[in-house]
Amino acid sequence: MSDSTTRASAAPLGGRFWAFWSASLASNLSDGVAMIAVPWLASSLAPDSAALVAAVATAGRLPWLLLALPAGVLVDRLPRFTLMVSANTLRLLLWALLALVVFSGSASVPLLAAFAFCFGALEVCYDTAAETTVTALVPRESLERANGHVRSGAIVAQEFAGRPLGGFVLTLGLFVPFLFNIVALLVSVVALLRVRATSPAPVGAGLAEGPAPRAPSGPRGVWADVAEGVRALWDQPLLRAVAVIAVFVNTAYATLLSTQVLFVRDTLGLGPAGFGLLMAFAAIGGVLGGQVVSWLRSVLPHGTLPTLCLAGSGLLYSLVALLPLTPVVAGVYFLSGGLVLGYAVAMTSIRQRVTPDHLLGRVNAAMRTVSWGMSAVGMAAGGVLVAALTPTLGQTDALRAPYALVGAVSLAVVACFGRRLVGLVREHDV
C-alpha cells in the first residue's frame, strides 16, 4: 500500500458523506423496527399458523430475487439520489397507510403480505442505489472506510436500536411502530435532499445526480440492460471469481443461518435471552470489523484481505463444530462477525472500484441476486441436511453439521481459489 493511498484513506470523508450516512442510519433504524413489528403483527393476525407468518416474511424477501436486476437498471438510468428519495418517500407513505389500516382494525395476513412485498421492492431500489452512490461521495482509496462506516451504522441502527425500539413501541399499540417509521424515513429523506442539493455537476465517473446515461426504453430495453450488467460481471475476471466463490460460500453459510436457532436451543441448551446475547456478540464483532477494515487493507499485503477473512472465518466455524460450548461459540460469533463483515466491505469496495460507473447499479444488483439466490437455496438445504443426519447422529450433534460445512467450504475455497483471488485483486484493483 503506497503512502499516498494511506494518506487518502485517512483523509476526512466530508460533510456530504456524513449526511448520506445519517440518511442510511435513519433508514436502517426504520428497517430494524419493521423487523420486529411486521412479524409480530403477522403473528397477531394468525396466532396458530406458522405458515402464514412465514408467508409474510417470504413476501418481504421475494423482491430481492425477482426485482434486483431490474432495480439495477433503474439505478443506472436514473439520478441516484432522486431514486433514493423517491423510494423512501413511497415507503413513508406506505407506512402511514399501514398504520391507518391497523388502527382501523382492517389488517389481514394477505394484505400484510402485499405491504411486505411493496416495502421489499422499495428496499431493493434504495439499497442498490445507496451501495452504488458511495463512489460519488468519497475518493476510491477511501471506499473501505466509507463502506465500513455505512455497514457498521446499519448494524447499530438495526440490531442495537431498531429491534429493541420496535419491541418497546409495540407495547403502546400495534400501529405505533409504523408511526415511528414515518418519522425515521422523513429524517432520511431530508438528509438525502441535503446531499442532493450540494451535489457537484458530474465529471467523469460518478453519476450520483445529474443526467443518467441514455439507455434503450421499454421492456426490451430493460432486459437488454440487465443482460449487459450480467455480462459485465461475468466478463470481468475478478468479479466472475467473486461470484463463483459466493455460490459456494453463501450457500454453505445459509445452512447455518437457517438452523442456528435450533443449534443454540438444543445443542447449547440456551433460551431466547442466550440466543439474543450470541447475536449481540456477532453484531458487536461486525461493527468493529467494519471500523478496522480500512486499516487492515493499509497494513496487509495488497490483495490478501478477502482471502484472509475467508480463511479465518472457515477456521472459526470449524472450531464451533468441534467444540460446541457456549463460551467458544460466543467468541467465534464475535470474531467471525468481524471477519464476515470485513470480507463483505472489502469485496464491495473492490467491486465499486473496478466497475465502470454506468454499469455499477446493474453489477451490484447481479451480485446481490447471486448472493440472495444462493442463500435461499442454502437455507432450504440446511434443514434437509440436519433432518438427514438426525436419525444417525441425533439432533444435538446433527446441528453441528452446518458449522462444519461452512468451515470446510470456506477453507476449500481458500485452498482452491485463494492464491488466484489474491492475484486477481492485485491485477485489477490498482
C-alpha positions as CSV (number, residue, x, y, z in Angstrom):
1,M,0.0,0.0,0.0
2,S,1.5,3.3,-1.1
3,D,1.9,6.3,1.2
4,S,-0.4,8.3,-1.0
5,T,-3.1,5.7,-0.7
6,T,-2.7,5.5,3.1
7,R,-3.0,9.3,3.4
8,A,-6.1,9.3,1.1
9,S,-7.7,6.6,3.1
10,A,-7.2,8.6,6.3
11,A,-8.5,11.9,4.9
12,P,-11.8,13.3,6.1
13,L,-14.8,11.8,4.3
14,G,-16.6,15.1,4.1
15,G,-20.0,16.5,5.0
16,R,-21.8,15.1,2.1
17,F,-20.8,11.6,3.0
18,W,-21.9,12.0,6.6
19,A,-25.2,13.4,5.6
20,F,-25.6,10.3,3.4
21,W,-24.6,8.2,6.3
22,S,-27.2,9.9,8.5
23,A,-29.8,9.1,5.9
24,S,-28.7,5.5,5.8
25,L,-28.8,5.3,9.6
26,A,-32.3,6.6,9.8
27,S,-33.5,4.3,7.0
28,N,-31.9,1.3,8.8
29,L,-33.4,2.3,12.1
30,S,-36.8,2.1,10.3
31,D,-35.9,-1.3,8.9
32,G,-34.9,-2.6,12.4
33,V,-38.2,-1.5,13.9
34,A,-40.0,-3.2,11.0
35,M,-38.1,-6.5,11.6
36,I,-39.9,-6.7,14.9
37,A,-43.2,-5.0,14.2
38,V,-44.2,-6.7,11.0
39,P,-43.7,-10.4,12.2
40,W,-45.3,-9.5,15.5
41,L,-48.3,-8.1,13.6
42,A,-48.4,-11.2,11.4
43,S,-48.4,-13.5,14.4
44,S,-51.2,-11.5,16.0
45,L,-53.3,-11.9,12.8
46,A,-52.5,-15.6,12.5
47,P,-51.6,-16.8,16.0
48,D,-52.0,-20.5,15.2
49,S,-50.4,-20.6,11.7
50,A,-46.6,-20.6,11.4
51,A,-47.1,-21.0,7.6
52,L,-49.0,-17.7,7.3
53,V,-46.5,-15.8,9.4
54,A,-43.6,-17.3,7.3
55,A,-45.6,-16.2,4.1
56,V,-45.4,-12.6,5.2
57,A,-41.6,-12.9,5.8
58,T,-41.2,-14.6,2.4
59,A,-43.2,-11.8,0.7
60,G,-40.7,-9.3,2.1
61,R,-37.7,-11.2,0.7
62,L,-39.1,-12.1,-2.7
63,P,-38.3,-8.8,-4.3
64,W,-34.5,-9.4,-3.8
65,L,-34.9,-12.5,-6.1
66,L,-37.4,-11.1,-8.5
67,L,-36.6,-7.4,-8.8
68,A,-33.0,-6.8,-8.0
69,L,-31.8,-7.0,-11.7
70,P,-34.5,-4.6,-13.0
71,A,-33.7,-2.3,-10.0
72,G,-30.1,-2.2,-11.1
73,V,-31.3,-0.9,-14.5
74,L,-33.2,1.9,-12.7
75,V,-30.1,2.8,-10.7
76,D,-28.0,3.1,-13.8
77,R,-30.7,5.0,-15.8
78,L,-32.0,7.5,-13.2
79,P,-30.3,10.1,-10.9
80,R,-29.5,8.0,-7.9
81,F,-30.2,10.4,-5.1
82,T,-33.6,11.1,-6.7
83,L,-34.3,7.4,-6.8
84,M,-33.4,7.0,-3.1
85,V,-35.5,10.0,-2.1
86,S,-38.4,8.6,-4.1
87,A,-38.1,5.1,-2.7
88,N,-38.0,6.3,0.9
89,T,-40.9,8.8,0.3
90,L,-43.0,6.0,-1.0
91,R,-42.1,3.8,2.0
92,L,-43.1,6.6,4.3
93,L,-46.5,6.8,2.6
94,L,-46.9,3.1,2.8
95,W,-46.1,3.0,6.5
96,A,-48.7,5.7,7.0
97,L,-51.3,3.7,5.1
98,L,-50.4,0.5,7.0
99,A,-50.7,2.4,10.3
100,L,-54.2,3.6,9.3
101,V,-55.2,0.0,8.3
102,V,-54.0,-1.5,11.6
103,F,-55.6,1.3,13.7
104,S,-58.9,0.8,11.9
105,G,-58.8,-3.0,12.5
106,S,-58.8,-3.8,8.8
107,A,-55.5,-5.6,8.7
108,S,-55.3,-9.2,7.4
109,V,-52.4,-11.6,6.5
110,P,-52.8,-11.3,2.7
111,L,-52.9,-7.5,3.0
112,L,-49.8,-7.5,5.2
113,A,-48.0,-9.8,2.8
114,A,-48.9,-7.3,0.0
115,F,-47.5,-4.5,2.1
116,A,-44.3,-6.5,2.9
117,F,-43.7,-7.2,-0.9
118,C,-44.1,-3.5,-1.7
119,F,-41.7,-2.5,1.2
120,G,-39.3,-5.1,-0.1
121,A,-39.4,-3.8,-3.6
122,L,-38.7,-0.2,-2.5
123,E,-35.9,-1.5,-0.2
124,V,-34.3,-3.2,-3.2
125,C,-34.3,0.1,-5.1
126,Y,-33.0,2.1,-2.2
127,D,-30.2,-0.3,-1.1
128,T,-28.9,-0.9,-4.6
129,A,-28.8,2.8,-5.3
130,A,-27.2,3.5,-1.9
131,E,-24.4,1.0,-2.5
132,T,-23.8,2.4,-5.9
133,T,-23.7,6.1,-4.7
134,V,-20.9,5.8,-2.3
135,T,-18.3,6.0,-5.1
136,A,-19.6,9.6,-5.9
137,L,-19.1,10.8,-2.3
138,V,-15.6,9.7,-1.3
139,P,-12.2,9.0,-3.1
140,R,-11.7,5.5,-4.4
141,E,-8.9,5.0,-1.8
142,S,-11.4,5.7,1.0
143,L,-14.1,3.3,-0.1
144,E,-13.3,0.6,2.6
145,R,-13.6,3.2,5.3
146,A,-16.8,4.7,3.9
147,N,-18.4,1.3,3.3
148,G,-17.3,0.2,6.8
149,H,-19.0,3.2,8.4
150,V,-22.2,2.5,6.4
151,R,-22.2,-1.2,7.2
152,S,-21.4,-0.6,10.9
153,G,-24.1,2.1,11.2
154,A,-26.6,-0.3,9.7
155,I,-25.8,-3.0,12.3
156,V,-26.1,-0.4,15.1
157,A,-29.3,1.0,13.8
158,Q,-31.0,-2.3,13.1
159,E,-29.7,-4.7,15.8
160,F,-29.0,-2.4,18.8
161,A,-31.5,0.3,18.3
162,G,-34.2,-0.6,15.8
163,R,-35.2,-4.1,17.1
164,P,-35.3,-3.2,20.8
165,L,-37.1,0.1,20.0
166,G,-39.6,-1.9,17.8
167,G,-40.4,-4.2,20.8
168,F,-40.8,-1.2,23.1
169,V,-43.2,0.8,20.9
170,L,-45.3,-2.3,20.2
171,T,-46.4,-2.2,23.8
172,L,-48.0,1.2,23.0
173,G,-50.1,-0.3,20.2
174,L,-49.7,-2.5,17.1
175,F,-49.8,0.6,14.8
176,V,-47.3,2.7,16.8
177,P,-44.1,1.3,15.3
178,F,-45.3,2.3,11.9
179,L,-45.8,5.9,13.1
180,F,-42.2,5.8,14.3
181,N,-41.0,4.6,10.9
182,I,-42.7,7.6,9.2
183,V,-40.6,9.9,11.3
184,A,-37.4,7.9,10.7
185,L,-37.9,7.9,7.0
186,L,-38.7,11.6,7.0
187,V,-35.3,12.2,8.6
188,S,-33.7,10.0,5.9
189,V,-35.4,11.9,3.1
190,V,-34.4,15.3,4.5
191,A,-30.8,14.2,4.8
192,L,-30.8,12.8,1.2
193,L,-32.2,16.1,-0.1
194,R,-29.4,17.9,1.6
195,V,-26.8,15.7,-0.1
196,R,-28.6,16.1,-3.5
197,A,-28.7,19.9,-3.1
198,T,-24.9,20.0,-2.6
199,S,-24.1,17.6,-5.4
200,P,-21.5,18.9,-7.8
201,A,-22.0,18.6,-11.5
202,P,-20.9,15.1,-12.6
203,V,-17.5,15.0,-14.1
204,G,-16.3,11.7,-15.5
205,A,-17.3,8.9,-13.2
206,G,-19.9,9.3,-10.5
207,L,-23.4,9.9,-11.8
208,A,-25.0,10.1,-8.4
209,E,-27.0,13.1,-9.6
210,G,-27.4,14.7,-12.9
211,P,-28.5,13.2,-16.2
212,A,-28.4,9.4,-16.4
213,P,-26.7,7.8,-19.4
214,R,-29.0,7.2,-22.4
215,A,-30.5,3.7,-22.4
216,P,-33.0,1.8,-24.5
217,S,-36.6,2.3,-23.4
218,G,-39.4,-0.2,-22.9
219,P,-39.3,-3.8,-21.6
220,R,-36.9,-5.0,-24.3
221,G,-34.6,-2.2,-23.4
222,V,-34.8,-3.1,-19.7
223,W,-33.8,-6.7,-20.3
224,A,-31.1,-5.7,-22.7
225,D,-29.7,-3.5,-19.9
226,V,-30.0,-6.4,-17.5
227,A,-28.1,-8.7,-19.9
228,E,-25.4,-6.0,-20.3
229,G,-24.9,-5.8,-16.5
230,V,-24.7,-9.6,-16.1
231,R,-22.2,-9.8,-19.0
232,A,-20.1,-7.0,-17.4
233,L,-19.9,-9.1,-14.1
234,W,-19.1,-12.3,-15.9
235,D,-16.6,-10.8,-18.4
236,Q,-14.6,-9.2,-15.6
237,P,-12.2,-11.9,-14.2
238,L,-12.1,-10.6,-10.6
239,L,-15.9,-10.1,-10.4
240,R,-16.5,-13.5,-12.0
241,A,-14.3,-15.2,-9.4
242,V,-16.1,-13.4,-6.6
243,A,-19.4,-14.5,-8.0
244,V,-18.3,-18.1,-8.2
245,I,-16.9,-18.0,-4.6
246,A,-20.3,-16.5,-3.5
247,V,-22.1,-19.5,-4.9
248,F,-20.2,-21.9,-2.7
249,V,-19.7,-19.8,0.4
250,N,-23.1,-18.1,0.6
251,T,-24.9,-21.5,0.1
252,A,-22.9,-23.1,2.9
253,Y,-23.3,-20.1,5.2
254,A,-27.1,-20.0,4.7
255,T,-27.3,-23.6,6.0
256,L,-26.0,-22.3,9.3
257,L,-28.4,-19.3,9.4
258,S,-31.5,-21.4,8.9
259,T,-30.6,-23.9,11.7
260,Q,-28.7,-21.8,14.2
261,V,-31.7,-21.1,16.4
262,L,-32.1,-24.8,16.9
263,F,-28.4,-25.2,17.5
264,V,-28.5,-22.6,20.2
265,R,-31.6,-24.2,21.8
266,D,-30.8,-27.9,21.5
267,T,-27.0,-28.2,21.3
268,L,-26.0,-25.3,23.6
269,G,-29.1,-25.5,25.8
270,L,-29.8,-21.8,25.8
271,G,-33.0,-19.9,25.8
272,P,-34.2,-16.8,24.0
273,A,-32.0,-14.5,26.1
274,G,-28.9,-16.6,25.4
275,F,-29.7,-16.5,21.7
276,G,-30.1,-12.8,21.7
277,L,-26.7,-12.4,23.5
278,L,-25.0,-14.5,20.9
279,M,-26.5,-12.4,18.2
280,A,-25.2,-9.3,20.0
281,F,-21.7,-10.8,20.1
282,A,-21.8,-11.2,16.3
283,A,-23.2,-7.7,15.8
284,I,-20.5,-6.1,18.0
285,G,-17.9,-8.0,16.1
286,G,-19.4,-6.8,12.8
287,V,-19.3,-3.2,14.0
288,L,-15.7,-3.4,15.0
289,G,-14.8,-5.3,11.8
290,G,-16.4,-2.5,9.7
291,Q,-14.3,0.1,11.5
292,V,-10.9,-1.6,11.1
293,V,-11.2,-3.0,7.5
294,S,-9.7,0.2,6.0
295,W,-6.7,0.0,8.4
296,L,-6.3,-3.7,7.7
297,R,-6.2,-3.0,3.9
298,S,-3.4,-0.5,4.5
299,V,-1.2,-2.8,6.6
300,L,-1.7,-6.2,5.0
301,P,0.0,-7.2,1.7
302,H,-2.1,-5.9,-1.2
303,G,-4.9,-8.2,-2.2
304,T,-4.8,-10.5,0.8
305,L,-7.6,-9.1,3.0
306,P,-10.5,-11.0,1.4
307,T,-8.7,-14.3,1.4
308,L,-7.5,-13.9,5.0
309,C,-11.1,-13.1,6.1
310,L,-12.4,-16.3,4.3
311,A,-9.7,-18.4,5.9
312,G,-10.2,-17.0,9.4
313,S,-14.0,-17.5,9.3
314,G,-13.5,-21.0,8.0
315,L,-11.3,-21.9,10.9
316,L,-13.6,-20.3,13.4
317,Y,-16.7,-22.1,12.2
318,S,-14.8,-25.4,12.2
319,L,-14.0,-24.8,15.8
320,V,-17.7,-24.5,16.7
321,A,-18.3,-27.8,15.0
322,L,-15.6,-29.4,17.1
323,L,-16.2,-27.6,20.4
324,P,-19.9,-26.6,20.7
325,L,-19.5,-24.9,24.1
326,T,-21.2,-21.6,24.8
327,P,-18.0,-19.6,25.6
328,V,-16.4,-20.9,22.4
329,V,-19.5,-20.1,20.3
330,A,-19.7,-16.6,21.8
331,G,-16.0,-15.9,21.0
332,V,-16.4,-17.3,17.5
333,Y,-19.5,-15.3,16.8
334,F,-17.7,-12.1,17.9
335,L,-14.6,-12.8,15.7
336,S,-16.5,-14.2,12.7
337,G,-18.9,-11.3,12.8
338,G,-15.9,-9.0,12.2
339,L,-14.4,-11.3,9.5
340,V,-17.7,-11.7,7.6
341,L,-18.3,-8.0,7.5
342,G,-14.7,-7.3,6.7
343,Y,-14.9,-9.6,3.7
344,A,-18.2,-8.0,2.6
345,V,-16.8,-4.5,2.9
346,A,-13.6,-5.4,1.1
347,M,-15.4,-7.1,-1.8
348,T,-18.0,-4.3,-2.1
349,S,-15.2,-1.7,-2.2
350,I,-13.3,-3.6,-4.8
351,R,-16.4,-4.1,-7.0
352,Q,-17.1,-0.3,-6.8
353,R,-13.5,0.5,-7.9
354,V,-13.3,-2.0,-10.8
355,T,-16.8,-1.5,-12.3
356,P,-17.5,1.4,-14.7
357,D,-19.9,3.8,-13.1
358,H,-22.6,3.5,-15.8
359,L,-22.7,-0.3,-15.1
360,L,-22.3,-0.2,-11.3
361,G,-26.0,-0.4,-10.4
362,R,-26.6,-3.5,-12.6
363,V,-23.4,-5.2,-11.5
364,N,-24.3,-4.6,-7.8
365,A,-27.8,-6.0,-8.5
366,A,-26.5,-9.0,-10.3
367,M,-24.1,-9.8,-7.4
368,R,-26.9,-9.4,-4.8
369,T,-29.1,-11.7,-6.9
370,V,-26.4,-14.4,-6.8
371,S,-25.9,-13.9,-3.0
372,W,-29.6,-13.9,-2.2
373,G,-30.4,-16.7,-4.6
374,M,-27.8,-18.9,-3.1
375,S,-28.8,-18.0,0.4
376,A,-32.4,-19.2,-0.4
377,V,-31.0,-22.5,-1.6
378,G,-28.7,-22.9,1.4
379,M,-31.5,-22.2,3.9
380,A,-33.6,-25.0,2.4
381,A,-30.5,-27.3,2.3
382,G,-29.7,-26.6,6.0
383,G,-33.0,-28.1,7.1
384,V,-32.6,-31.1,4.8
385,L,-29.0,-31.7,6.0
386,V,-29.9,-31.7,9.7
387,A,-33.0,-33.8,9.1
388,A,-31.0,-36.4,7.1
389,L,-28.3,-36.6,9.8
390,T,-30.6,-36.7,12.8
391,P,-31.6,-40.4,12.7
392,T,-27.9,-41.3,12.8
393,L,-26.3,-38.6,15.0
394,G,-29.3,-37.3,16.9
395,Q,-30.5,-33.7,16.5
396,T,-28.0,-32.3,19.0
397,D,-25.0,-33.4,17.0
398,A,-26.6,-33.1,13.6
399,L,-27.0,-29.4,14.3
400,R,-23.2,-29.1,14.3
401,A,-23.0,-30.2,10.7
402,P,-23.8,-26.8,9.1
403,Y,-20.9,-25.2,11.0
404,A,-18.6,-28.0,9.8
405,L,-19.9,-27.4,6.3
406,V,-19.2,-23.7,6.4
407,G,-15.8,-24.3,7.7
408,A,-14.9,-27.0,5.2
409,V,-16.3,-25.0,2.2
410,S,-14.6,-21.7,3.3
411,L,-11.2,-23.5,3.7
412,A,-11.7,-25.4,0.4
413,V,-12.4,-22.2,-1.4
414,V,-9.2,-20.6,0.1
415,A,-7.2,-23.7,-0.9
416,C,-8.5,-23.8,-4.4
417,F,-9.1,-20.1,-5.2
418,G,-7.2,-18.2,-2.6
419,R,-4.0,-17.6,-4.5
420,R,-5.9,-16.9,-7.7
421,L,-8.1,-14.4,-5.8
422,V,-5.1,-12.5,-4.4
423,G,-3.6,-12.3,-7.9
424,L,-6.8,-11.0,-9.4
425,V,-7.2,-8.3,-6.7
426,R,-3.6,-7.2,-7.3
427,E,-4.1,-7.2,-11.0
428,H,-7.4,-5.4,-11.3
429,D,-7.8,-3.3,-8.0
430,V,-5.0,-0.9,-8.7
